[in-house]
Amino acid sequence: MAEFVNPTQPIPPRLAEEMNLIRKMERCSRSDLHRLMNCRKNTIGQDVNTLIQMGLMRETELQSLPRGRPSVHLEIDTDTRHVLGVAIMPGMVSCGRYNLLGQPLEMPTNLTVDDPSQILKATRRLIKQMHDNQTILTGLSIPGMLDRDHCKVLSSSTWPDGKSVSLKSLNQLTDSRLIFDNTTNALGTRWLLEHANTPLHDHLLIFLSDGILGATLLINGHPIDGCIICSNELGHTRLPLDTPRCYCGQTGCLERIFSTAYLKQLGENNKLSKAIADAPTSPKIRQITDYLTMGLANAVNFCRPSHVTIMTDLPDMDDYIDVLVEQIRDQLLREFANRIQMHKWTEPNAQPAASGAALALAQIYWCRPG
């Protein structure tokens, strides 16, 4: 089997575009690719042969036609190769194999790790068990700030002591085919793969959970990295409130406001998700929601994207997110409030490893620029 291209040199843009066309159409012929790609037939033939040899694409059985020669169609190869999806979270590691359409090949393995110093050891063990010669790429999602050039975590809620953590041992295990990114960026990439045939031009994705708030701005399907890899740290937008101290060392962070800890500080003993489900208009929940809306609306006003998606893994949040979206829209600048398309995704974290897998799949379907 041919060697897959090194992830530091992604699949060439033309091949990625051809792969994505076949993914969208589910099945097409060489003639279809020739017509849609506006390439010479010989070029398409060479590209198809390359992708078949790499185990990314396969030919289907002959299709009978009313006239002429039978047609051989092409489709994504879901049997030969796979990607490995890994997610590191505070106190937990998840790992699983996914085919090239993002479908799990088996139930992902989840490990609870109480000691942060053992997180990497547990991750290495899972990758070693699941990584084989059919694994094309390994995608890894981690909360916090990351340095791709030096392959390390700069700061993360997973390691609350604030020390940087090297990922080089994981990269070696995967034969230098490790694609890692911030958790929110990974969730955004997964949303696009599952909901959009083509990456949206500019897309602000905001993830809400209990005590966790992240956001990322994707351009043509890829996050804007900046000097380091992270979400845009919307969760660390600070308001002048006396909240429980954040792992960043400050108080008043938006992600500490949207938390069970702050709700208890206000005098409510329920978990945040249950309190929202039971009484979404109660004074305490309304107070938290008003602060949350202020922070999110400011972020949307600042980025002025074409699309905004609110994502959450909290249960029974559909009605609450609908209300939140309308409150955000009411606080947007009038000139573009009605131009922004707003979406919601209320079950993104059922399989955390799937978000890691999405990072790897995006390298195949949407060639990262530059």
N, C-alpha and C positions, 0 to 999 in steps of 0.2 A: 504494500500500500504506500502511496506517495506521501512524503513528509509534508505536513501542513506548514504554511508560511508562519514565520515567527510573528507573534503579536505586536512586536515593536515595528514591524513592517506589515501593516494590515493587508488583507486580501485586496488586490487592485480594485479601484472604483468600478470599472466596467464589469468585473466578475461579481462584485457585491450587488450591483444594480440588476444583473441577470438573475442572481439568486433571489433577490427580493421580488422581482417580477413573477418568478415561478411560485414563490411563497404566496403572493397575493392571488394568483390565478389558480393555484393548487396543481394545475397540470397544463402544459403547453408543448407545442412542437418546436423544432428548430426553426421552421418557417415563421412561427409566431414571434420567436425571439429576433429573427432577422428583421421582421417588419417593425417590431416595437423598439428595437435598439438602433435601427437605421445603420447597421454594420454590414460589411461584406459577409457573404455566406461562409466563405472560408474562415473568417475571423470567428464567427459564431461557432462553427464546427470545432475549431481549435479550443475555444473557451469551454465548450461543453465537454470535450474529451478531458480537459484539465480538471474540471469540477467532478467528473465521474471518477477519475483516478484518485482524487483527493477524498472520495467517499462522501461528498456533499450533495451530489445529485445522482439520479438513476433513471434509466429508461424503463418505461412501462411496456406492457404487452401491446402488440400491434392493434391499432384501431381500424376497423373496417370502414371504408368510405364507399359511397355510391359509385364513384368512378375513380380511376387512377390507382396508384400504388397505395397500399395500406400505410397508415401514418404511425410512427413511433413517437409517443409523447414522453415528456420529461417531467419529473417531479422531485421534490426534496427527498433525499435518502434519509429515512427515519430509523434505519436498522444498522447501518455500517458504523457510523460515528456518533458520538454524543458529547455534550459538554457537562462539566461538573459545576454545580452551584453550591456555594458555601456562604453562610451568613454567620458572622460573629456579633453577638449581642451581649449586654450585661448579664452575666451568669449563665450563658447558653451558647452552644454552637450547633448549627444545623448544616447538613451536607446531603446532597442527593444527585443522582444522574438524570439528565434530561435529554430527550432527543432533539433534533434540529428544528422542530416546531415548538419547542418549549414544553412538551408533555413529559411528565415524570415517568421514568422507566420502572421505578419502584417507590415505595413510601420513603421520603427522606429520613435520615437518622438524626434525632435530636438528642444532644447531651447536655445535661445540667451540670454546670461547673461553678461551685460556690466560691472557689479561691481564684481571684483574677490572675494570679501568677501561673495558674495551670491552664489558662485558656488556649494559649498557643500550642502547648503540648497536646491537648485534646484535639485541636484543629489538625495538627500534623498527623495524628493517629487516624482520624477520619479520612483525610485526603489520601494517605498511604493505602488505606483499605479499598478505596473506591477508584482511585486513579489507575488507568491501564492504557494499553497501546491504542485503544479505540477513543480515548479522550482527546478531543481536539484542543480545547481551551478550558481553563478553570476560572470562573468568575467569583469574586469574593466581595461581599458588602460588609462594611464596618462603619459604625457611627463615629463622628468626630472629624478631625483634620488630618490629612494624609499627605505624604511627600512621595510622589511617584518616582522622581529622579533617584532618590536614595532608598526607595522601597521600605518605608517605615510609617508608623502611626505617630503623629506628633502629639495629639491629645485626644482622649476619647472617654466617654462615660463608662466604657467597658473596663478601663484601667483608671480608676478614680484617683490614684496617687499622683497623676500628672506626668509620669515619666514617659518618654518616647519608647516605642516598641518596634523592633525590626521585623520585617516580613520576609527577609531574604531566605530564611530556611523554607518557607512555604513556596517561594518562587523556584527554589532548587528542586523541591519535590515534584513540581509540575513541569520540569524541563524548561523553565523560564517562559512558561505560557500562562502566567497568572495575570488576570485582568482584575484590578481591585479599584473600588470607588466607595465614596460615602453612601451610607444606607439610603438617604433620600434620593440621591442621584440614581441609585440602582432601582428604587421603586418607580421613579419617573421613567426610566428606560423600560421597565417591565410594563408600565401602563401603555406606553407607546406601542410595544410589540403586541400587546393583547387587544388594543382598541383602535389603532391607527395603521392603515396599510402603508402610509407614507408619513415620515416625521413631520410634525407641525412646525411652521417656521419659527415661532417664538412662543414658548409655553412655560408658564410659571406653575409648578406643582408644589403643593403645601401638604405636609404630612402631620396629622394630629394624633397624639396618643396621650396617655396619662403621664404628665411630667416630661413629655417629649414633643418637641415641635421643630420641624425642619422644613426647609424649602429649597428648591433648586430652579434655576432658569435654564431651560434647554433651548438651544438654537439648532434647527434642522436635526433634532434627535440626539444631540450631544450636549452635556452640561458645559457651562463656561467655567473652566478650572481656576483661572486667575493664577496667583503665585503659588498656591497650594490647592490640593483637592479638598473640598468640603461642600456642604450645602451653603446657602448664603447667610447662614447663622441668624435667620429670623428669630429663632428660639431664644437668642441672647440679646434681642432688642429689650432694653430695660426701661421700665416705667418707675416712677418714684413711689414704690410700694414696699412695705415691709413683708417680704415673702420668705419662706424657707430658703436657705443659702443654696445656690446652684453649684454644681461641680466645678464651674468655671471660677468660683470664688466670690461671685457677686450676688446681690439680692435684686429682686424686681425683674428678673428675666421672664420673658413671656411664657417660656415653657414651665417655669415654676408657678406662674399664675394659673395656667391650665393644668392643674394637678390636684390629686386627692389631698396632698399635704397642705396646700393653700386653702382648700375647701374646709378642711378640719380646723385650720387656723381661724376661719370665719365662723366656726361654731357648728359645722355640719359633720356628723360622724360617718356618713355613707361614703362609699367609693364614688369617684367623680362620674363614672359611666352610669352607675345606678341612680345617682341623684339627678342626672340629666334625663334618664329614661322615665323616672318617677315624676319629676316636677321641673320640666325645662324652663318654666317661667317663674320659678321661685326667686325671691330677692337675691339670694346668694349666688345661684346659677346665673341669674341675669347680670349680676355685677361682674362675674368672671367673663361672661359672654361679651359684655360691653368692652372690657379691656382687650379681649382677644380680637374683637372686630376692629378696634382702633389700630392694633398692630398689623393685622392682615391687610386692612384697607390702605394703610400707609405704604406697605410693601408693593401692593398692586399699583398704587398711584406712582410710585417711584419707578417701577419696571415697565409700566404700561404695556403689558403683553397682549397678544391677540387672544390667547387662551389661558384660562386658570382652572386647575383641577384641585379640589380639596380631597385628600385621601385620609382615611382613618382605619385603624384595626379595632376600634372600640365597638362593642355590640349595640344594636338597636339605636343607631345614630342617624338613620336616614332623614327623619323629620327634623332633627336638630341641625343637620348640615344644610337642609333646604332653607331653614330660617337664617342660619349663619350667612349663607350665600346672598340672600336678599339684604341683610343688614350691611354686608360688605359693599354690595352694589350701591346702596343708598349713600355710602360715604365716599364713593369714588368721585373724581373730578367729572363734572357734567359733560365735558367735551368728548370723553371716550367711554363713559359708563355703559352706554348701550351698545358699544362696538365690541366689547370684550365678551367672548363666549365662555361661560362658566360651567364646569362639569363636577361630578362627584364620583368617588370610588370608595365604597364603604367596606370592602373585604380584601384589602391588598395583602394582608400578612398571614393568610392561612398557611402558606408554605414559605417561610422566610428564605429558604435556599433558592426558591424560584427567582427571587430578585437578583441573587448572585449569578444564576444561570443566564438571566437576561443580559447582563453585562457582556458575557461571552458571546451570546447570539448576536448582539448588536454589532460586534466586530465582523460578523459574517455578512449581515444584511445591510448595514449602514456603515460604510467605510468612514472611519473617523478622519476628519480633515486635518491636514498639516502634520 
